[in-house]
Amino acid sequence: MSRIEDSIRVEKDSRGYAFIPYLMSGFPSEEDFIKAGRLLSKYSRVMEIGIPYSDPVADGPTIQLAHNAVLMKKLKLRELIALSSEIKAEKVIMTYYSPIHRTGIDKFVSLINEYGITGLLVPDLPVELAGELVSKCREYKIDNIFLVSPNTREERMRLVSLNSNGFIYVVQRYGVTGESKEVYGPIKEVIVKLRSITNKPIGVGFGVSRGEHIKQLVEMGADAIIVGSHIINTIKNGVDEKKLDEEIKDLLIKLKDKLS
């Protein structure tokens, strides 16, 4: 069992699900990123860290804003990765394939390993074309996390399950990241089908921003919940630690109260 999977299972045992917050490295400032990461690590054993890219096709307006803001700082890849080492959690780097290709697979994987990264998510790299990256990550015991969407067929679910470690990321709606008013109901069928294929943890993200969303998704069978745009919106003007702490407590306590 990988460190990420173990952390998810420990957190699920204690809370009923694992909470995986998303932050963009260097956003809204290097200092605020570290401040937010340290606070969020009180509530989460696993964190997703975005690396900015000029064409983030899987991300909606909120996270696109974060991409653009950090790109304007012209920080180097090493600097962005190094910032995450200040956060005490298992860290999943979320980036697009172009930065990996430009850096070189060997050099990129070696770099993230140097700073203690234990997971990698590349939303625009199909699992069918990821063999070289998966092979290199396994040398360093870095988990590759692939996506399942509402229209993924069973055959491809099996391929994703075979190549994913840590957890499998289920996109709970069509389109891009961003806060939603409600959960996409048919996603339950996807979670149920995926659970019949694998025992690996299932994490659900895209549009999760309310306690009731988390409750519904956990009842559908999700092991972990990824929250991104809601957090980015909360910190976009700077990290008010009290406000962020209250937001996260509110998000998580709603579920705990309703399930108790």
Secondary structure in CASP SS format (residue, H / E / C, confidence):
PFRMAT SS
TARGET T0000
AUTHOR 0000-0000-0000
METHOD secondary structure of the structure
MODEL  1
M C 1.00
S C 1.00
R H 1.00
I H 1.00
E H 1.00
D H 1.00
S H 1.00
I H 1.00
R H 1.00
V H 1.00
E H 1.00
K H 1.00
D H 1.00
S H 1.00
R H 1.00
G C 1.00
Y C 1.00
A E 1.00
F E 1.00
I E 1.00
P E 1.00
Y E 1.00
L E 1.00
M E 1.00
S C 1.00
G C 1.00
F C 1.00
P C 1.00
S C 1.00
E H 1.00
E H 1.00
D H 1.00
F H 1.00
I H 1.00
K H 1.00
A H 1.00
G H 1.00
R H 1.00
L H 1.00
L H 1.00
S C 1.00
K C 1.00
Y C 1.00
S C 1.00
R C 1.00
V E 1.00
M E 1.00
E E 1.00
I E 1.00
G E 1.00
I C 1.00
P C 1.00
Y C 1.00
S C 1.00
D C 1.00
P C 1.00
V C 1.00
A C 1.00
D C 1.00
G C 1.00
P H 1.00
T H 1.00
I H 1.00
Q H 1.00
L H 1.00
A H 1.00
H H 1.00
N H 1.00
A H 1.00
V H 1.00
L H 1.00
M C 1.00
K C 1.00
K C 1.00
L C 1.00
K C 1.00
L H 1.00
R H 1.00
E H 1.00
L H 1.00
I H 1.00
A H 1.00
L H 1.00
S H 1.00
S H 1.00
E H 1.00
I C 1.00
K C 1.00
A C 1.00
E E 1.00
K E 1.00
V E 1.00
I E 1.00
M E 1.00
T C 1.00
Y C 1.00
Y H 1.00
S H 1.00
P H 1.00
I H 1.00
H H 1.00
R H 1.00
T H 1.00
G C 1.00
I H 1.00
D H 1.00
K H 1.00
F H 1.00
V H 1.00
S H 1.00
L H 1.00
I H 1.00
N H 1.00
E H 1.00
Y C 1.00
G C 1.00
I C 1.00
T C 1.00
G E 1.00
L E 1.00
L E 1.00
V C 1.00
P C 1.00
D C 1.00
L C 1.00
P C 1.00
V H 1.00
E H 1.00
L H 1.00
A C 1.00
G H 1.00
E H 1.00
L H 1.00
V H 1.00
S H 1.00
K H 1.00
C H 1.00
R H 1.00
E H 1.00
Y C 1.00
K C 1.00
I C 1.00
D E 1.00
N E 1.00
I E 1.00
F C 1.00
L E 1.00
V E 1.00
S C 1.00
P C 1.00
N C 1.00
T C 1.00
R C 1.00
E H 1.00
E H 1.00
R H 1.00
M H 1.00
R H 1.00
L H 1.00
V H 1.00
S H 1.00
L H 1.00
N H 1.00
S C 1.00
N C 1.00
G C 1.00
F C 1.00
I E 1.00
Y E 1.00
V E 1.00
V E 1.00
Q C 1.00
R C 1.00
Y C 1.00
G C 1.00
V C 1.00
T C 1.00
G C 1.00
E C 1.00
S C 1.00
K C 1.00
E C 1.00
V C 1.00
Y C 1.00
G C 1.00
P C 1.00
I H 1.00
K H 1.00
E H 1.00
V H 1.00
I H 1.00
V H 1.00
K H 1.00
L H 1.00
R H 1.00
S H 1.00
I H 1.00
T C 1.00
N C 1.00
K C 1.00
P C 1.00
I E 1.00
G E 1.00
V E 1.00
G E 1.00
F C 1.00
G C 1.00
V C 1.00
S C 1.00
R C 1.00
G H 1.00
E H 1.00
H H 1.00
I H 1.00
K H 1.00
Q H 1.00
L H 1.00
V H 1.00
E H 1.00
M H 1.00
G C 1.00
A C 1.00
D C 1.00
A E 1.00
I E 1.00
I E 1.00
V E 1.00
G C 1.00
S H 1.00
H H 1.00
I H 1.00
I H 1.00
N H 1.00
T H 1.00
I H 1.00
K C 1.00
N C 1.00
G C 1.00
V C 1.00
D C 1.00
E H 1.00
K H 1.00
K H 1.00
L H 1.00
D H 1.00
E H 1.00
E H 1.00
I H 1.00
K H 1.00
D H 1.00
L H 1.00
L H 1.00
I H 1.00
K H 1.00
L H 1.00
K H 1.00
D H 1.00
K H 1.00
L H 1.00
S C 1.00
END
